[in-house]
Structures are given as structure tokens and as C-alpha cells.
Amino acid sequence: MSIGIIAGVIFGFYAVNFASNYDGMKNQTAYSLLNFRTPLFCILGLFFVTVVSSSYFADLGKKTRAIFELMIPASQLEKFLVSLFYTVVVSIGSYLLVFYLIDLAFVAYLKGFGSMVLNQTASTGKAGSIDLWQYFYKVQYPHSAYYFYFAPILLNAIFLLGGIVFQNYQYVKTAISVVIYCVVWICFFVYLIKMQTQDTVGVMGNNYWSDSNHIFALIGAGALFLTLVLWCVAFLRLKEKEI
């Protein structure tokens, strides 16, 4: 049911944008027609993963339904591994499949009007062209964007743990906890940086940390380590619940 709702939302966004830009499509002047895809893909995808992760063990917080969960003839480890498979592999895979199929259908229809090619000159002086009406899976993004692939996995670990820890309103409570934690952490980090750099002169040398890709790689590695820690904590809390 959830993937059907997500498919309807994606279809609705495409249909509304295509209908409102129909004249531009016929005249091949709708340059920014498909600009909505990236924010829609990221925001909706992360929301879908968090909802599925938070609701997987939600029945444990309700006495009338927890008995059915506890009577399943499987060990705690087997139940937890199945939850990871369902909330990570199945949910993310199904979301990607639905999004790409809907995009494929609409962009194929769009290409029936022709093509939208933008000619440009790079900073090196080399001329090139970009197809503005290309399929979403062919869109090229900056290399640093690929370091943030950990985001849905980390959110899965956070909301899966929240679904086990909290008794009711798991999604709301987990979301509020994440927001409060992020605000406190950001304020503390900004205050710490200000204290360390106040009345000082910054000097940027050609070292390892001057490359933004190295910083993004470190953040990604830290996030993956935190994900493993949260999964371990979630597994331990699941065992406590069943005991």
C-alpha cells in the first residue's frame, strides 16, 4: 500500500508539471521542465525509507498486536535480519524501480516532441552540449554527491531503532528526537569552531583536508560506522523487548 501511495505521488508530480508546461513542450522551450525530479527523488525517497523503517516493529508497542510478533517461530537475529532486508533492500529497491519506471514513461512521452539540447562552453574552452530532457538514471551529478549515499541507510538505522524503543507515535517521536539532536549538535559545533578560530587568521595549505572529497569521504565513513552501531543497539533493544 505504501509503495502504491508513493507511486501515485510521483505520478502526480510528473502529470502536474507536464500539464502546466504543455505549450513549452510543443515549442521545445521548457528548459526547466524536469528540474523538479532531483528534490522530489531525494525528499520523497528519504521520507519513504523512514516511514517503512519506523513502522516495521511498531506492533511491539501495542500489547494486543505484540503477541503475534512474539509468537513468530524465528530467533531474534533472524527477525532483525529480515527487518533489514525488508526496510533497506526491498524498500529502497522498490522505490528506485517505481521512480525510474514512471520517469521512463513520462520522458519517453516528452521525447516524442523532440529533444532539448543546451550548447555550452566549459571553462577550458571546450564546447559541449547537454540534453535537458534525458532519463533520470542518465543524469550526471557532481562526484561529491555520491558520498551521501549513506543517508537512507543511516536514517533507516535511526528510525528502525526509534520504532523499537518508543511505545507509540514512533515516527513522530523519532523525528522530533533527530531534529533536536541535529540542532544541539550544530549549535555546539558552530560554538566550538567560533571559540577555536576567534581572533585567528586562517591559512589554507595544500594538505589532505584541503580537498573536499576527502572530507566527504570521512563523513561517509563516520556515518556508516554510526549506522552499524545503531543497528547493534536496535538488535539489543529488540531482544529486550521479546524477553
TAHUWO-V569706 format. One record per helix or strand of 3 or more residues. SS is the DSSP state (H for helix, E for strand). FROM is the first residue (numbers start at 1). TO is the last residue. If there is no record, write none. Layout:
ss | from | to
SS | FROM | TO
SS | FROM | TO
This chain:
ss | from | to
H | 2 | 20
H | 22 | 27
H | 36 | 56
H | 58 | 61
H | 63 | 70
H | 76 | 111
E | 117 | 121
E | 127 | 131
H | 136 | 138
H | 143 | 165
H | 170 | 197
H | 208 | 210
H | 212 | 242
